[in-house]
């Protein structure tokens, strides 16, 4: 009887876990995908797609240390950059974390690019928030240039 009880308990626990985990998405993978899709919008030079990832009240800090606030300011800056055929930028996500509630997270990684005859690289950190529709949106994005090579 005791053996039957233990087997039934184990089966019940396994069923409970399977039912509760089967429907829950991998939150970190979802956030990393948003980060990668955002990078793809830059490679595609698609300003509207790029802006689709920006929250209404977003802050963005560029390599010069200049802060931009709000979608209109960010759009104006990125329209200029993406209109320049010599501008290239790509980034690689190295890590991501999502809050227990699932509505706040961050991504972190490295980037490289060029504009004109100038190349640049560095690190970034992006704070993401889910909007009311459940889509990840950039709340704060910070880019930090790599130090120039030592001579």
C-alpha positions as CSV (number, residue, x, y, z in Angstrom):
1,X,0.0,0.0,0.0
2,X,2.8,2.4,0.9
3,X,4.6,1.7,-2.4
4,X,1.4,2.4,-4.3
5,X,1.0,5.7,-2.4
6,X,4.6,6.8,-3.2
7,X,4.1,5.9,-6.9
8,X,0.8,7.8,-7.1
9,X,2.4,10.8,-5.3
10,X,5.3,10.8,-7.7
11,X,3.0,10.5,-10.7
12,X,0.8,13.3,-9.4
13,X,3.8,15.6,-8.8
14,X,5.2,14.8,-12.3
15,X,1.8,15.6,-13.9
16,X,1.5,18.8,-11.9
17,X,4.9,20.0,-13.0
18,X,4.4,19.0,-16.6
19,X,1.1,20.9,-16.8
20,X,2.5,24.0,-15.2
21,X,5.8,24.1,-17.1
22,X,4.4,23.1,-20.5
23,X,2.6,26.4,-21.0
24,X,5.2,28.7,-19.6
25,X,7.5,30.3,-22.2
26,X,11.2,30.5,-21.7
27,X,11.3,34.2,-20.7
28,X,15.0,34.6,-21.2
29,X,14.9,33.1,-24.7
30,X,12.0,35.4,-25.5
31,X,14.0,38.5,-24.4
32,X,17.1,37.4,-26.2
33,X,15.0,37.0,-29.4
34,X,13.7,40.6,-29.0
35,X,17.3,41.8,-28.7
36,X,18.3,39.9,-31.8
37,X,15.2,41.1,-33.7
38,X,16.0,44.7,-32.7
39,X,19.6,44.2,-34.1
40,X,18.2,42.8,-37.3
41,X,16.1,46.0,-37.8
42,X,19.3,48.0,-37.8
43,X,21.0,45.6,-40.3
44,X,17.8,45.9,-42.5
45,X,17.9,49.8,-42.1
46,X,14.2,49.7,-41.1
47,X,13.5,52.7,-38.9
48,X,9.9,51.8,-38.3
49,X,10.8,48.2,-37.2
50,X,13.6,49.6,-35.0
51,X,11.2,52.1,-33.3
52,X,8.8,49.2,-32.7
53,X,11.2,48.0,-30.0
54,X,11.4,51.5,-28.3
55,X,9.2,52.3,-25.3
56,X,7.3,55.6,-25.3
57,X,9.4,56.9,-22.4
58,X,12.7,55.3,-23.4
59,X,16.1,56.7,-22.6
60,X,19.1,56.0,-24.9
61,X,22.8,57.0,-24.4
62,X,25.1,57.0,-27.4
63,X,28.8,56.6,-27.6
64,X,29.4,60.3,-27.0
65,X,27.6,60.1,-23.7
66,X,24.6,62.1,-25.1
67,X,21.3,61.0,-23.6
68,X,18.2,61.0,-25.7
69,X,14.7,60.8,-24.2
70,X,11.4,59.8,-25.9
71,X,10.5,58.2,-29.2
72,X,10.6,61.4,-31.3
73,X,14.2,62.3,-30.3
74,X,15.4,58.7,-30.7
75,X,13.7,58.3,-34.1
76,X,15.3,61.5,-35.4
77,X,18.7,60.4,-34.3
78,X,18.4,56.9,-35.8
79,X,16.8,58.1,-39.0
80,X,20.0,60.0,-39.7
81,X,22.2,57.1,-38.8
82,X,20.2,54.5,-40.9
83,X,20.0,56.8,-43.9
84,X,23.8,57.0,-44.1
85,X,24.9,54.1,-46.4
86,X,28.3,54.0,-44.6
87,X,26.7,53.3,-41.2
88,X,26.9,49.7,-40.1
89,X,26.2,48.3,-36.6
90,X,25.7,44.8,-35.2
91,X,25.7,43.5,-31.7
92,X,26.0,40.2,-29.9
93,X,23.9,39.4,-26.8
94,X,26.1,37.8,-24.2
95,X,23.6,37.5,-21.4
96,X,20.0,38.3,-20.4
97,X,18.0,38.1,-17.2
98,X,14.3,38.4,-16.6
99,X,12.6,39.4,-13.3
100,X,10.5,36.9,-11.5
101,X,7.4,38.7,-12.5
102,X,8.4,38.4,-16.1
103,X,7.8,42.0,-17.1
104,X,11.3,43.5,-16.6
105,X,14.6,42.3,-17.9
106,X,18.0,43.3,-19.3
107,X,20.3,42.3,-22.1
108,X,24.0,42.9,-22.2
109,X,26.7,42.3,-24.8
110,X,29.1,43.8,-27.3
111,X,28.8,45.7,-30.5
112,X,30.9,46.8,-33.5
113,X,30.3,49.0,-36.4
114,X,31.5,51.7,-38.7
115,X,30.5,55.0,-40.2
116,X,32.5,56.6,-42.9
117,X,36.2,55.7,-42.3
118,X,35.7,55.4,-38.6
119,X,35.1,52.0,-36.9
120,X,33.9,51.6,-33.4
121,X,33.1,48.9,-30.9
122,X,32.2,48.5,-27.2
123,X,29.6,47.1,-24.8
124,X,26.0,47.8,-24.2
125,X,23.3,47.2,-21.6
126,X,19.6,47.5,-22.3
127,X,16.8,47.4,-19.8
128,X,13.5,46.1,-21.3
129,X,10.0,46.3,-20.0
130,X,6.9,44.5,-21.3
131,X,4.2,46.7,-22.6
132,X,0.4,46.1,-22.0
133,X,0.3,43.8,-25.0
134,X,3.1,41.7,-23.6
135,X,5.8,42.8,-26.1
136,X,9.3,43.6,-24.9
137,X,10.2,47.4,-25.3
138,X,13.4,49.2,-24.6
139,X,13.2,51.3,-21.5
140,X,16.9,52.3,-21.2
141,X,19.8,51.6,-23.6
142,X,23.4,52.5,-22.8
143,X,26.3,52.1,-25.2
144,X,29.9,52.3,-24.0
145,X,32.8,52.7,-26.4
146,X,35.8,50.4,-26.1
147,X,38.9,52.2,-25.1
148,X,41.3,53.1,-28.0
149,X,44.1,50.7,-28.5
150,X,47.3,51.4,-26.5
151,X,50.4,52.4,-28.5
